[in-house]
Amino acid sequence: MAKVRSIADYQFGKGVGAQLFPDNIEIQYSPRTGRIRYINLNGERLATLRPTDGLLSLSLKAAVFMAHNTPFAKCFVTVQNEVSKFIAAGGDVFAVHVVKVDAEVGAKDEVIALDEDGQVIAVGRTTLSSQEIVAFKTGVAVKVRHGAQES
């Protein structure tokens, strides 16, 4: 429990771990390696611990929770409303469509994509740092893993 919370604090900002992972979470371990693999709450996946870098990949449920309960988290990318339906359907976020990005976001960081109204539309990983996202007007800024409206 403490390990998962400390990873979340490191990755998303101090205090996020305690908010995102209450005491009644279920931790699933990999049968092969015995390491933490999935973090569930009431049978629903909140996050996956990536074996490649030891960081968390968020589910949409966790992203919605974080957007509403941890506005201080350092993992948000806001995109134009005009493209939010495309992104919610699983399309990638292009740099030209980013309205705002948290300054602490780096390349290959886990982020939550929001529309201009603050609604969660996707989760994914950045391909650029926040400075590059703001500076560039071409290219993919976020590779979307799960869109809010994927079928």
C-alpha positions as CSV (number, residue, x, y, z in Angstrom):
1,M,0.0,0.0,0.0
2,A,2.7,2.5,1.0
3,K,4.8,1.6,-2.1
4,V,1.8,2.2,-4.5
5,R,1.0,5.5,-2.8
6,S,4.6,6.7,-2.9
7,I,4.8,5.9,-6.6
8,A,1.6,8.0,-7.2
9,D,3.0,10.9,-5.1
10,Y,6.3,10.8,-7.1
11,Q,4.5,10.5,-10.5
12,F,1.6,12.9,-10.0
13,G,2.4,15.2,-7.1
14,K,2.5,15.0,-3.3
15,G,-0.7,13.8,-1.7
16,V,-2.2,12.1,-4.8
17,G,-1.4,8.6,-3.6
18,A,-3.5,8.9,-0.4
19,Q,-6.4,10.4,-2.3
20,L,-6.3,8.0,-5.2
21,F,-5.7,4.7,-3.3
22,P,-7.9,4.3,-0.2
23,D,-7.2,1.6,2.4
24,N,-9.6,-0.9,0.7
25,I,-7.8,-1.2,-2.6
26,E,-7.0,-4.7,-3.9
27,I,-3.5,-5.3,-5.2
28,Q,-2.9,-8.1,-7.7
29,Y,0.5,-9.5,-8.1
30,S,2.1,-11.0,-11.2
31,P,2.0,-14.8,-10.9
32,R,5.3,-15.1,-12.7
33,T,7.4,-12.4,-11.0
34,G,5.5,-11.8,-7.7
35,R,5.6,-8.0,-8.3
36,I,2.7,-5.6,-8.0
37,R,0.8,-5.6,-11.4
38,Y,-2.7,-4.2,-10.9
39,I,-4.4,-1.9,-8.4
40,N,-8.2,-2.4,-8.2
41,L,-11.0,-0.8,-6.2
42,N,-14.3,-2.7,-5.8
43,G,-13.3,-5.0,-8.6
44,E,-12.6,-2.2,-11.1
45,R,-9.0,-1.4,-12.3
46,L,-7.6,1.9,-11.1
47,A,-4.1,1.5,-12.3
48,T,-1.5,-0.8,-13.7
49,L,2.1,-0.8,-12.5
50,R,4.3,-0.8,-15.6
51,P,7.1,-3.3,-15.4
52,T,9.3,-1.4,-17.8
53,D,9.7,1.7,-15.6
54,G,7.9,1.0,-12.4
55,L,5.4,3.8,-12.9
56,L,1.6,3.8,-13.0
57,S,-0.7,3.7,-16.1
58,L,-4.1,5.1,-15.1
59,S,-7.5,3.8,-16.0
60,L,-10.3,6.2,-17.0
61,K,-12.0,5.6,-13.6
62,A,-8.8,6.8,-11.8
63,A,-8.5,9.7,-14.3
64,V,-12.0,10.9,-13.5
65,F,-11.4,10.6,-9.8
66,M,-8.2,12.6,-10.0
67,A,-9.7,15.3,-12.2
68,H,-12.5,15.9,-9.6
69,N,-10.6,15.2,-6.3
70,T,-6.9,16.1,-7.0
71,P,-6.8,19.3,-9.0
72,F,-3.3,19.9,-7.6
73,A,-2.0,16.8,-9.5
74,K,0.6,17.6,-12.1
75,C,-0.6,15.5,-15.0
76,F,-3.3,17.4,-16.9
77,V,-3.4,18.4,-20.6
78,T,-6.3,20.6,-21.8
79,V,-7.3,20.4,-25.4
80,Q,-9.7,22.4,-27.6
81,N,-13.3,21.4,-27.5
82,E,-13.4,21.2,-31.3
83,V,-11.3,18.0,-31.2
84,S,-12.4,16.5,-27.9
85,K,-14.8,14.0,-29.6
86,F,-12.0,12.7,-31.8
87,I,-9.7,12.3,-28.8
88,A,-12.5,10.7,-26.7
89,A,-12.9,8.2,-29.5
90,G,-9.3,7.2,-29.0
91,G,-7.5,9.6,-31.3
92,D,-4.1,11.0,-30.4
93,V,-3.6,14.6,-29.1
94,F,-1.7,16.8,-31.5
95,A,0.4,19.7,-30.1
96,V,-1.5,22.3,-32.1
97,H,-4.8,21.4,-30.2
98,V,-3.3,21.8,-26.7
99,V,-4.7,24.8,-24.9
100,K,-2.9,24.2,-21.5
101,V,-0.5,21.7,-20.1
102,D,1.0,21.4,-16.6
103,A,4.5,22.8,-16.5
104,E,5.9,19.7,-14.7
105,V,4.8,17.3,-17.5
106,G,7.8,15.7,-19.2
107,A,8.2,13.4,-22.2
108,K,6.8,9.9,-21.7
109,D,4.8,11.0,-18.6
110,E,1.3,9.6,-17.9
111,V,-1.3,12.3,-18.5
112,I,-5.0,12.9,-18.3
113,A,-6.5,14.8,-21.3
114,L,-9.3,17.2,-20.4
115,D,-11.6,19.3,-22.7
116,E,-11.9,23.0,-22.1
117,D,-14.8,22.4,-19.7
118,G,-12.6,20.2,-17.5
119,Q,-14.2,16.8,-18.4
120,V,-11.9,13.8,-18.8
121,I,-11.7,12.7,-22.4
122,A,-8.7,10.3,-22.4
123,V,-5.6,9.0,-20.7
124,G,-2.2,8.4,-22.3
125,R,1.5,9.1,-22.4
126,T,3.2,12.3,-23.7
127,T,5.7,12.1,-26.5
128,L,6.9,15.6,-25.8
129,S,7.7,17.7,-22.7
130,S,5.4,20.5,-21.6
131,Q,7.7,23.2,-23.1
132,E,7.9,21.3,-26.4
133,I,4.1,20.9,-26.5
134,V,3.6,24.6,-26.1
135,A,6.4,25.5,-28.6
136,F,5.5,23.0,-31.3
137,K,2.6,23.4,-33.7
138,T,2.9,20.0,-35.4
139,G,3.2,16.4,-34.2
140,V,1.6,14.1,-31.6
141,A,1.8,15.5,-28.1
142,V,-0.1,12.6,-26.3
143,K,-0.4,9.0,-27.5
144,V,-3.9,8.1,-26.2
145,R,-4.3,4.7,-24.5
146,H,-8.0,4.9,-23.5
147,G,-10.5,7.4,-24.8
148,A,-13.6,8.1,-22.8
149,Q,-16.0,7.2,-25.6
150,E,-14.1,4.3,-27.2
151,S,-16.4,1.5,-28.4
